[in-house]
Amino acid sequence: MATSEAAAVPAAEAPAPAGARTLEEEMAYVSRLDDTSYEIRPGFVDGMRVPGRFFVNPQLEKLVFGELELACERGADGGGFLPAVKQIANVATLPGIVAGSLAMPDLHSGYGFAIGNVAAFDMDDPEAVVSPGGVGFDINCGVRLLRTNLTEADVADKKELLAQTLFDHIPVGVGSQGIIPTTSESLCEALELGMDWSLRQGYAWPEDKEHCGAFDGEGGGCLCMGGTGTVWLRPRCRGAVQEEVWRCSSRGNGMGSTCGDSANCGVTTARVDAAPSSVGCPGMCV
């Protein structure tokens, strides 16, 4: 799996210009290894140093290859995200990559790397890359689960209204303005105080800190290390109001929004069959 292998693709299999191949021609570079994994051979994307490999079940398989089919239909100038399989192959072109570009079962299109894409790089190789943000901009973004006192029956006929209401009240998308007025000073306080800042401003309840435990890496909602002085000005400007960011080119006041990356807010149900008293309601909870 060395660079020389990528160069060893026969001339007859040399890749055509991006977007010029049909789905059948693209799939000629993809082969099933077993029931849950596929390999992407060098040549799928020009310059691949190692193969790509991804792991999927039948449902995800349809979505992954559906992305590729849509990209082939759009053509080279069709816009949109690159399909995840192309992103896996792009990662396989990076200098110093070891063995292969791998993608786990949460695979879908990202920014740069595919979401779920994993790669190791040989640090003894002077040309090897280090890319902490290869998959996007939501490193360590975290996940929160909030249980309501509603059952599935309560919202069954209000799903569209519920989704629209969430959309109306939670700013989304690149450049969206958050609902929390933020200055440079208050942003620094939020970064340094964490959950305590949210409590002081009325955006959280005291019991919320119990779910940001000291033993799961979240330190009770605040990690006592570093400081805002170690954060570059531009990313800090993205979280402040426009008047505070005249020195920056980015739009500010992102607090209270989902921003423009893969962050999202959704509603689901959970079946509670055992010990319903532990969660407060039996049956289906929202």
N, C-alpha and C positions, 0 to 999 in steps of 0.2 A: 504494500500500500504506500508506495513512495511516489514522488513527483513523476518519476520516469514512467510509472504505470499509466498516469493520465495522458502522457505524451504518446503512449503506445497504442492509442485508439486507431484502428485501420483508417486509411484515407477515405474509404467508402462510407465510414461512419462519422466522418467529420461533421460537426454540428453546423446547421444552416444558420443564417442570421436570426437573431432573437425574434420570436413571434411568427417566423415564416413556415414552421412545420405544422402539419396536421396533428390531431390527437393520436392517430395511429402511429405516426412517425415519432412522436414524443414517447409513446408507450413502448416503443422498441428498446428504449434504454432502461425501462423499469421491469423488474422481474420479481415474481413472488418467491420468497424463500420458504415460507411455511404458512400455516393458517392465519398467522397474525403479523407477519412482517414482510416487507418488500425491500429490495435493494435498487438504488439508482446508480447506474454505471457511469464512469467518466465518459464525457462526451455529451451528456444531457445538457450541461452548461459548459461553455468553453473555459478551459483552464482548471478543471477539477483535478485536485491532487490526490484525492482519495474517494472511495465510493460514499454514497449516502445510504442511510437505512432508516426506515420508520416502522412503527408498530401501531397497528389499528385493528379494531374489531369490524365486523361487516357494516355496521351503521356508519362508523367514521370513515371507512374505506370509500363509501359512496360520496361522502362530502369532500374528501381529499381529491378524488379523481374528478368530481364535479367542478371543483375550482379550476383544475387544469383544463377541463373541456371548455369552460367559459373563457379562459384566457386565450385558448386557441381560436375561439370564435371571434373574440375582440380583435385579435391580431396585434402587431407590434405597437401600433399607435392607439390602441383602444382604451388606454388608461386603466385605473383601478389598481388594487393590490396585486402584487405577484402571487401566484398560487404557492401554497406552502411547500410543495415538492420542489419548485424552482428555488425557493429560499434555502431549503436544505442543501441543494446542489451549489448555490452560491457560497454558502459557508464552507463547503468542501474545497473551494478555491483559495482559502486564506492561508498565508504562509505559516508554516510550522504545525499545521494540523496533524494530529496523530490518529491513525487507524481509520477513522470515518467520521462523517457528520451524521449524528443520530437524532431522531425525533421521537419523543415519548407519546403515549396515547392521548394527551391533551392537544395534539397537533392542530394548528390552524395558522392562517397568515398573520405575520407580525410586521414589525418595522426592522428590516435587516434580517436577523435570524427569524425563522418561524417561531411562533409560540410553542414551547415544548422542545425546541431544538437545543441539543447539547453537543459541545465539542471540547476536546482537550488539545493543548498546544505544547510543543516541546520547548521548554524554556532554555535549553542548551542551544537551540537554533537562534542565531542572532537576528534572523528576519522574522521570527515568530511574533504574532500579534497578541495583545492583551486587550480584551473588549468587554469591560464590565457591564456596558449597556447595549450589548449586541442585539437584544430582543426588543428593545423599546426604551421607554422612559419611566416605567412603573416599578423600578427595582425596590424590593421590600415594601410594596404598597399595602400589603396586609389585606385581611378579609374580616368583615364583621357580619354576624348573624343576629338580627333583632326579631324576637318573637312577639307577635301581637296577641290580643285576646280574641281574635276573630277565628272562626272556623271556615272551612272551605265553602260550606253552604251559605255563609254570610256574604261571600263575594262572588259566588258562582255566576250570578247574572249581572255583575258589575265590573267584569274584567277589563273591558275597553275603557270604561270611565276611570278605573283605578290606574291603568297604564298611562292614560292621557294626563291625569292629575299629577302623577309622578314626573312626567315629562315637562309639564307646565311649571313645576316648582323646583326642579333640580336642573340647573344650567348644565348643558352638555356641549361637547364639540370644541375644536381648536379655536382659541380666542374667546371662548365664552366667559362672561363675567360672573364671578361667584356671588353668593347671597350674603356673605359676611364682609362688612366693610373692613378693610385692612390697610393699615399704614406700614411703613418700614419698621417702625418701633413695635407695633403690635404683632407683626409677623415674627420678629425676632423673639418676642416673649412667647409666642405660640410654639416656636421651634424648640426653645430651651425649657419651657415648663410642661409641654405636652398636655396630658389629660388634665392637669391642674389648671391650665389656662382655660380649657374648655369648661371646666366646672365653674371657674370664677366668672366666665362670661355667660353662663346659663345655657350652654350647649350640651351639657351632659348631666347625669345624675351621679351621686357618690358611689352607688353600687356598680356603675359602669367600670370603675377602676378594678373591681374584683375580676372582671373578665379580660383584663390586660395584665395577666399575672406576672409575678416576679420570677417564676420558674419556667416560663415558656419563651423567654427571650425578649419580652416586652417591658419588663421592669415596672409594672404598674402604670403603664402609659407614659413613662418618661425614662430615657436612658441617660444616666448621669455621666456623660462623656462628651468631649469636644465642645463646640459652641458655634454660634452663628458666624463668628469671625473666620471660621474655616470653610464657609460656604461662599462660593464665588458670587459676585454682585448680580450677574445676569439671572441665574435661577431664582435669587431672592426677589428680583424685580418682578418676576412673573406672578408672584403672590401678593403684590402690593397694588394699591389703586393707581390710576393713571397719573395723577398729579405727582406721585412719589417716584415715578419711573422715567422722568424726562431724559435721563441719561442713557436709557435702555431702548432698544428697538422693539422689544416684545411687549405685548399687551399684558396688563397686570390684573390683579384682583381675581386670582384663581381659587381662593379659599371658598369652600362651600359649593364647588362644582365637581363634575367628574372629569374635567379637563378634556383632552382630545386623544388619549391613548386607549388602552384596552380596559380601563376602569369602567365599571358599570353598576347599575342598581337594578335588582330584580325582585320579584315576588314568587315564592314557591310554597308548597305545602309539605308537611311532614306527618307521617302516620305515627301516632303514639299508642302502641298496643300494651306496653308493659309499664307499670308504675306511673299511671297518668298524673298522680299528685305531684311527681317530681318536676313536671313542667307546667302544671296548673290547669291543663284541660285534656280531656280524652279525645280520641278520634283524630280528625285531621285539623292540624293547626296551621295558621298562616304566619 
